């Protein structure tokens, strides 16, 4: 017998004097990254995702509460199955997040067992020059059979909004470090720990150092132009994503854009050659039109 469903969200929630309890399929976002988010391991957005107003959920048990000293406390259990389709404690994720808020900003702490790996991390949010600066650092300890005993990941970003020539603008710049990456994409794919996380959707790139940025220009209150750049600092390849968003009506929206990968042969966003059969593969140029109707 096979039983499956395609419901993105279905959960029960109960509010009490000791906190909020919810069980079922629901979204959860941890971390302070804007495109890359190393602290968000359960169901993160890919850095190239351009639609982020709706997040597909995961099956979980979630507890949330807030106190005077800890403004946000979250504990989560994400059950998973093994290759035999049986419930597996080894593959289950257990997580704890604490946020302490003060006059200067927020300080986060993370502790998780993600599949078989312990993960700890910390993050901070503060305000500088009218903008917001955010950061996260995570450390993951791998099992004995891995090529790497442990690895760090980190993200640091700054975003700011302003008015120029009578128009509204918004932008951010972000630095991301992937501790499992390599300067050569094919070498990186030989790393079993990285391959596992690429398949699971926890890491989305093969390199180590990245800069990304977004610029938003409000052409009209109902028409906005966005451009996103994801740049590999080692091989100098990049992904460029310009797009236009038009709010046609209160419940009708159009999004038109293109994804343009640029890079030399052998780079992450360029063409790669398989060492097995010498076939070529890489990131294609993509154009898209997304029509959204709310009801």
VOPAGU-2260 file (C-alpha; in pm, 1 decimal, decimal comma):
REM VOPAGU-2260
SITE   aa  ch    i         X         Y         Z
SITE  UNK   A    0       0,0       0,0       0,0
SITE  UNK   A    1     118,9     351,5     -81,0
SITE  UNK   A    2     -28,1     654,9      92,0
SITE  UNK   A    3      80,1    1005,3      -0,7
SITE  UNK   A    4     -52,2    1359,1      -7,0
SITE  UNK   A    5      40,9    1689,3    -166,5
SITE  UNK   A    6     -73,0    1923,7     109,7
SITE  UNK   A    7     184,7    2195,5     176,5
SITE  UNK   A    8      35,5    2283,3     515,2
SITE  UNK   A    9    -197,6    2093,7     748,2
SITE  UNK   A   10    -145,3    2131,4    1122,5
SITE  UNK   A   11    -320,6    2172,1    1455,8
SITE  UNK   A   12    -221,7    2457,3    1685,8
SITE  UNK   A   13    -302,2    2509,2    2053,1
SITE  UNK   A   14    -233,0    2828,8    2249,8
SITE  UNK   A   15    -199,7    2799,7    2624,5
SITE  UNK   A   16     -57,9    2991,6    2918,6
SITE  UNK   A   17     270,6    2799,2    2883,7
SITE  UNK   A   18     315,2    2857,1    2511,0
SITE  UNK   A   19     199,2    2753,1    2164,7
SITE  UNK   A   20     199,8    2389,5    2053,5
SITE  UNK   A   21     150,6    2288,9    1689,2
SITE  UNK   A   22     173,5    1954,4    1515,5
SITE  UNK   A   23     156,8    1871,5    1145,5
SITE  UNK   A   24     295,4    2009,8     820,9
SITE  UNK   A   25     397,1    2370,5     865,6
SITE  UNK   A   26     671,0    2616,7     763,8
SITE  UNK   A   27     957,7    2710,3     994,0
SITE  UNK   A   28    1237,9    2958,9     927,7
SITE  UNK   A   29    1545,8    3001,5    1145,2
SITE  UNK   A   30    1844,7    3222,4    1079,0
SITE  UNK   A   31    1921,2    3574,0     959,8
SITE  UNK   A   32    2033,8    3511,4     600,9
SITE  UNK   A   33    1857,5    3690,4     317,0
SITE  UNK   A   34    1953,1    3464,9      22,9
SITE  UNK   A   35    2184,2    3211,2     190,0
SITE  UNK   A   36    2072,5    3089,0     530,8
SITE  UNK   A   37    2305,4    2830,8     693,7
SITE  UNK   A   38    2101,4    2821,7    1017,6
SITE  UNK   A   39    1779,9    2723,9     832,7
SITE  UNK   A   40    1823,0    2348,7     786,1
SITE  UNK   A   41    1467,6    2211,4     794,7
SITE  UNK   A   42    1304,5    2351,3     480,9
SITE  UNK   A   43    1510,4    2648,5     353,5
SITE  UNK   A   44    1458,2    2851,0      38,6
SITE  UNK   A   45    1722,2    2807,2    -229,3
SITE  UNK   A   46    1923,6    3129,5    -282,5
SITE  UNK   A   47    1795,7    3141,9    -641,0
SITE  UNK   A   48    1427,2    3124,3    -536,2
SITE  UNK   A   49    1255,7    3444,0    -646,3
SITE  UNK   A   50     912,8    3372,1    -491,3
SITE  UNK   A   51     943,9    3379,9    -112,2
SITE  UNK   A   52     600,0    3486,1       8,6
SITE  UNK   A   53     495,5    3122,4      48,4
SITE  UNK   A   54     704,4    2846,2     201,5
SITE  UNK   A   55     627,7    2474,7     173,6
SITE  UNK   A   56     608,7    2315,4     516,4
SITE  UNK   A   57     757,8    2005,6     678,3
SITE  UNK   A   58     596,1    1759,0     916,7
SITE  UNK   A   59     695,9    1862,0    1267,8
SITE  UNK   A   60     604,8    1914,6    1630,3
SITE  UNK   A   61     676,7    2275,6    1729,3
SITE  UNK   A   62     669,7    2457,3    2064,2
SITE  UNK   A   63     700,9    2838,0    2085,7
SITE  UNK   A   64     702,3    3077,0    2378,2
SITE  UNK   A   65     848,1    3407,9    2490,1
SITE  UNK   A   66     977,5    3534,1    2823,6
SITE  UNK   A   67    1120,3    3851,8    2965,3
SITE  UNK   A   68    1481,0    3741,2    2919,9
SITE  UNK   A   69    1423,8    3524,3    2610,8
SITE  UNK   A   70    1195,4    3697,4    2362,5
SITE  UNK   A   71    1155,2    3387,6    2144,1
SITE  UNK   A   72    1203,3    3023,9    2241,3
SITE  UNK   A   73    1138,5    2749,1    1985,6
SITE  UNK   A   74    1178,5    2373,0    2015,8
SITE  UNK   A   75    1111,1    2147,7    1720,1
SITE  UNK   A   76    1101,2    1777,9    1634,4
SITE  UNK   A   77    1100,7    1682,5    1264,7
SITE  UNK   A   78    1044,9    1304,9    1230,8
SITE  UNK   A   79    1184,9    1129,3     923,6
SITE  UNK   A   80    1207,2     778,0     781,3
SITE  UNK   A   81    1504,5     570,1     671,1
SITE  UNK   A   82    1568,1     403,9     334,5
SITE  UNK   A   83    1335,6     117,2     434,5
SITE  UNK   A   84    1053,4     369,3     489,1
SITE  UNK   A   85    1053,6     303,5     864,9
SITE  UNK   A   86    1057,0     578,7    1130,6
SITE  UNK   A   87    1418,8     661,8    1209,7
SITE  UNK   A   88    1552,0     843,0    1515,4
SITE  UNK   A   89    1889,1     884,9    1339,7
SITE  UNK   A   90    1729,0    1080,6    1055,0
SITE  UNK   A   91    1504,1    1285,0    1284,0
SITE  UNK   A   92    1589,6    1650,2    1347,3
SITE  UNK   A   93    1571,9    1793,6    1700,8
SITE  UNK   A   94    1624,0    2166,6    1739,4
SITE  UNK   A   95    1630,4    2448,3    1993,6
SITE  UNK   A   96    1642,6    2821,0    1916,5
SITE  UNK   A   97    1662,5    3107,8    2166,5
SITE  UNK   A   98    1646,1    3477,8    2085,5
SITE  UNK   A   99    1736,4    3745,4    2336,1
SITE  UNK   A  100    1633,4    4100,8    2243,8
SITE  UNK   A  101    1774,9    4427,3    2373,8
SITE  UNK   A  102    1807,9    4793,3    2286,5
SITE  UNK   A  103    2098,1    4722,4    2047,5
SITE  UNK   A  104    1929,4    4434,6    1860,9
SITE  UNK   A  105    1881,6    4060,4    1886,1
SITE  UNK   A  106    2110,9    3770,0    1973,5
SITE  UNK   A  107    2025,1    3415,5    1861,8
SITE  UNK   A  108    2149,6    3074,4    1973,1
SITE  UNK   A  109    2087,8    2746,5    1788,2
SITE  UNK   A  110    2140,3    2384,3    1895,1
SITE  UNK   A  111    2028,4    2094,3    1675,3
SITE  UNK   A  112    2067,4    1730,2    1597,0
SITE  UNK   A  113    2016,4    1732,9    1222,4
SITE  UNK   A  114    1999,5    1374,7    1093,3
SITE  UNK   A  115    2308,2    1223,9    1263,3
SITE  UNK   A  116    2504,1    1548,7    1300,2
SITE  UNK   A  117    2518,2    1787,3    1599,7
SITE  UNK   A  118    2488,3    2152,0    1491,3
SITE  UNK   A  119    2540,9    2461,0    1706,3
SITE  UNK   A  120    2535,2    2823,1    1603,1
SITE  UNK   A  121    2478,3    3183,2    1693,7
SITE  UNK   A  122    2346,5    3489,8    1515,9
SITE  UNK   A  123    2298,5    3861,9    1569,5
SITE  UNK   A  124    2083,4    4145,1    1435,7
SITE  UNK   A  125    2160,6    4512,3    1494,7
SITE  UNK   A  126    2108,0    4852,7    1332,0
SITE  UNK   A  127    2376,5    5067,2    1170,3
SITE  UNK   A  128    2335,8    5385,6     967,0
SITE  UNK   A  129    1962,5    5348,8     911,4
SITE  UNK   A  130    1996,9    4990,8     787,7
SITE  UNK   A  131    2001,7    4643,4     940,0
SITE  UNK   A  132    2305,9    4416,9     970,6
SITE  UNK   A  133    2250,7    4044,1    1029,9
SITE  UNK   A  134    2484,1    3751,1    1080,0
SITE  UNK   A  135    2488,5    3378,7    1154,7
SITE  UNK   A  136    2767,0    3128,1    1219,1
SITE  UNK   A  137    2703,2    2752,1    1245,6
SITE  UNK   A  138    2934,6    2463,0    1327,8
SITE  UNK   A  139    2845,7    2107,2    1222,6
SITE  UNK   A  140    3020,5    1797,3    1357,7
SITE  UNK   A  141    3018,6    1507,9    1111,0
SITE  UNK   A  142    3031,3    1135,0    1181,4
SITE  UNK   A  143    3358,6     941,0    1177,7
SITE  UNK   A  144    3309,1     809,2     823,9
SITE  UNK   A  145    3310,1    1155,4     666,7
SITE  UNK   A  146    3604,8    1313,8     485,8
SITE  UNK   A  147    3558,7    1622,5     704,7
SITE  UNK   A  148    3536,2    1597,9    1082,8
SITE  UNK   A  149    3343,8    1923,4    1103,5
SITE  UNK   A  150    3275,3    2239,9     907,5
SITE  UNK   A  151    3172,3    2600,4     960,9
SITE  UNK   A  152    2921,5    2804,5     763,3
SITE  UNK   A  153    2860,1    3176,7     797,8
SITE  UNK   A  154    2655,6    3460,9     652,2
SITE  UNK   A  155    2677,8    3839,2     696,2
SITE  UNK   A  156    2448,3    4091,1     527,9
SITE  UNK   A  157    2333,4    4453,1     533,9
SITE  UNK   A  158    2011,0    4592,4     388,4
SITE  UNK   A  159    1892,0    4949,8     345,0
SITE  UNK   A  160    1601,4    5139,7     190,2
SITE  UNK   A  161    1614,9    5495,3      56,5
SITE  UNK   A  162    1449,8    5751,2    -170,8
SITE  UNK   A  163    1627,4    5888,8    -477,3
SITE  UNK   A  164    1490,1    6101,4    -764,9
SITE  UNK   A  165    1147,4    6082,9    -606,2
SITE  UNK   A  166    1143,1    5699,9    -622,7
SITE  UNK   A  167    1169,0    5430,6    -356,2
SITE  UNK   A  168    1471,9    5198,6    -358,5
SITE  UNK   A  169    1575,2    4899,2    -150,9
SITE  UNK   A  170    1887,7    4686,6    -158,3
SITE  UNK   A  171    2111,7    4451,6      31,6
SITE  UNK   A  172    2454,5    4293,6       4,5
SITE  UNK   A  173    2550,5    3961,2     162,4
SITE  UNK   A  174    2861,3    3748,9     213,3
SITE  UNK   A  175    2830,7    3370,3     250,2
SITE  UNK   A  176    3090,4    3108,9     344,6
SITE  UNK   A  177    3029,9    2738,0     277,3
SITE  UNK   A  178    3270,9    2527,0     480,5
SITE  UNK   A  179    3213,8    2216,7     267,2
SITE  UNK   A  180    3280,4    2390,6     -63,4
SITE  UNK   A  181    3575,6    2374,4    -300,5
SITE  UNK   A  182    3719,9    2606,0    -564,0
SITE  UNK   A  183    3658,2    2334,1    -825,9
SITE  UNK   A  184    3291,2    2228,8    -866,9
SITE  UNK   A  185    3376,1    1875,2    -979,2
SITE  UNK   A  186    3612,1    1827,9    -684,3
SITE  UNK   A  187    3340,1    1953,0    -450,4
SITE  UNK   A  188    3095,5    1694,3    -584,1
SITE  UNK   A  189    3336,3    1417,1    -481,8
SITE  UNK   A  190    3275,0    1514,0    -118,2
SITE  UNK   A  191    3008,3    1277,7      16,4
SITE  UNK   A  192    2907,3    1515,6     297,6
SITE  UNK   A  193    2841,9    1795,9      47,3
SITE  UNK   A  194    2654,4    1567,1    -191,9
SITE  UNK   A  195    2423,1    1451,5      87,7
SITE  UNK   A  196    2336,2    1810,7     175,8
SITE  UNK   A  197    2284,1    1909,3    -185,4
SITE  UNK   A  198    2035,7    1623,0    -222,2
SITE  UNK   A  199    1861,4    1708,8     105,4
SITE  UNK   A  200    1832,3    2076,5       6,1
SITE  UNK   A  201    2041,0    2216,2     293,5
SITE  UNK   A  202    2328,7    2349,8      79,2
SITE  UNK   A  203    2276,5    2474,1    -275,7
SITE  UNK   A  204    2625,6    2563,6    -403,9
SITE  UNK   A  205    2961,5    2388,4    -447,3
SITE  UNK   A  206    3200,5    2679,1    -382,7
SITE  UNK   A  207    3323,2    2834,0     -59,7
SITE  UNK   A  208    3298,8    3214,0     -88,2
SITE  UNK   A  209    3005,6    3407,8    -230,6
SITE  UNK   A  210    2877,2    3761,1    -253,6
SITE  UNK   A  211    2514,7    3822,5    -339,7
SITE  UNK   A  212    2309,0    4137,4    -371,1
SITE  UNK   A  213    1958,6    4254,5    -453,1
SITE  UNK   A  214    1837,3    4590,3    -582,3
SITE  UNK   A  215    1468,0    4687,1    -591,4
SITE  UNK   A  216    1342,8    4991,9    -784,3
SITE  UNK   A  217     981,8    5104,0    -750,9
SITE  UNK   A  218     888,9    5218,3   -1101,8
SITE  UNK   A  219     528,6    5269,0    -990,1
SITE  UNK   A  220     356,1    5178,2    -661,1
SITE  UNK   A  221     217,9    4872,7    -844,1
SITE  UNK   A  222     525,1    4794,3   -1059,5
SITE  UNK   A  223     863,2    4698,6    -913,1
SITE  UNK   A  224    1188,2    4600,3   -1082,6
SITE  UNK   A  225    1421,8    4357,6    -902,5
SITE  UNK   A  226    1769,7    4237,0    -989,1
SITE  UNK   A  227    1959,4    3971,5    -793,8
SITE  UNK   A  228    2322,1    3868,4    -835,1
SITE  UNK   A  229    2487,0    3557,0    -685,2
SITE  UNK   A  230    2863,9    3572,3    -741,3
SITE  UNK   A  231    3122,1    3298,1    -677,5
SITE  UNK   A  232    3429,0    3483,6    -549,4
SITE  UNK   A  233    3671,5    3203,4    -642,2
SITE  UNK   A  234    3588,3    3116,4   -1004,1
SITE  UNK   A  235    3415,1    3453,0   -1082,3
SITE  UNK   A  236    3104,4    3290,0   -1227,6
SITE  UNK   A  237    2764,2    3430,2   -1134,7
SITE  UNK   A  238    2386,7    3402,9   -1166,6
SITE  UNK   A  239    2198,1    3720,6   -1266,2
SITE  UNK   A  240    1820,6    3736,7   -1207,9
SITE  UNK   A  241    1637,2    4048,9   -1334,0
SITE  UNK   A  242    1257,0    4051,2   -1304,8
SITE  UNK   A  243     950,2    4277,5   -1302,0
SITE  UNK   A  244     659,3    4236,0   -1061,5
SITE  UNK   A  245     322,6    4397,8   -1151,8
SITE  UNK   A  246      30,1    4406,4    -908,3
SITE  UNK   A  247    -244,2    4414,6   -1169,8
SITE  UNK   A  248    -520,5    4423,7    -906,9
SITE  UNK   A  249    -571,1    4354,8    -538,0
SITE  UNK   A  250    -582,3    3978,3    -604,6
SITE  UNK   A  251    -394,2    3941,3    -936,6
SITE  UNK   A  252     -15,8    3955,8    -984,0
SITE  UNK   A  253     223,9    3905,2   -1276,3
SITE  UNK   A  254     594,0    3822,2   -1245,4
SITE  UNK   A  255     818,2    3820,8   -1553,4
SITE  UNK   A  256    1189,1    3746,3   -1535,1
SITE  UNK   A  257    1496,7    3565,1   -1661,6
SITE  UNK   A  258    1780,4    3368,4   -1496,8
SITE  UNK   A  259    2117,2    3422,4   -1666,9
SITE  UNK   A  260    2416,5    3209,1   -1557,8
SITE  UNK   A  261    2757,0    3340,2   -1668,4
SITE  UNK   A  262    3093,3    3168,8   -1630,2
SITE  UNK   A  263    3385,5    3010,8   -1812,4
SITE  UNK   A  264    3400,3    2637,9   -1878,5
SITE  UNK   A  265    3472,1    2450,2   -1557,0
SITE  UNK   A  266    3320,6    2717,1   -1330,7
SITE  UNK   A  267    3013,2    2669,0   -1112,4
SITE  UNK   A  268    2771,9    2872,0   -1326,1
SITE  UNK   A  269    2945,7    2785,4   -1652,6
SITE  UNK   A  270    2957,1    2455,6   -1841,8
SITE  UNK   A  271    3103,3    2152,5   -1666,6
SITE  UNK   A  272    3237,2    1837,9   -1830,4
SITE  UNK   A  273    3167,5    1498,9   -1677,5
SITE  UNK   A  274    3491,4    1307,1   -1604,8
SITE  UNK   A  275    3304,9     981,7   -1672,6
SITE  UNK   A  276    3168,3    1024,1   -2025,4
SITE  UNK   A  277    3292,1    1380,0   -2109,2
SITE  UNK   A  278    2933,4    1498,8   -2151,7
SITE  UNK   A  279    2867,0    1866,2   -2074,0
SITE  UNK   A  280    2617,0    1995,7   -1822,0
SITE  UNK   A  281    2552,6    2321,8   -1645,5
SITE  UNK   A  282    2294,9    2585,4   -1554,7
SITE  UNK   A  283    2062,6    2682,5   -1841,6
SITE  UNK   A  284    1931,1    3030,2   -1913,8
SITE  UNK   A  285    1565,3    3038,9   -1810,8
SITE  UNK   A  286    1280,3    3279,4   -1881,6
SITE  UNK   A  287     955,4    3260,6   -1687,2
SITE  UNK   A  288     612,3    3417,9   -1644,9
SITE  UNK   A  289     429,7    3356,7   -1316,1
SITE  UNK   A  290      63,1    3445,5   -1278,5
SITE  UNK   A  291     -73,0    3454,7    -922,1
SITE  UNK   A  292    -436,8    3490,9    -819,9
SITE  UNK   A  293    -533,2    3527,8    -453,4
SITE  UNK   A  294    -878,6    3427,9    -328,2
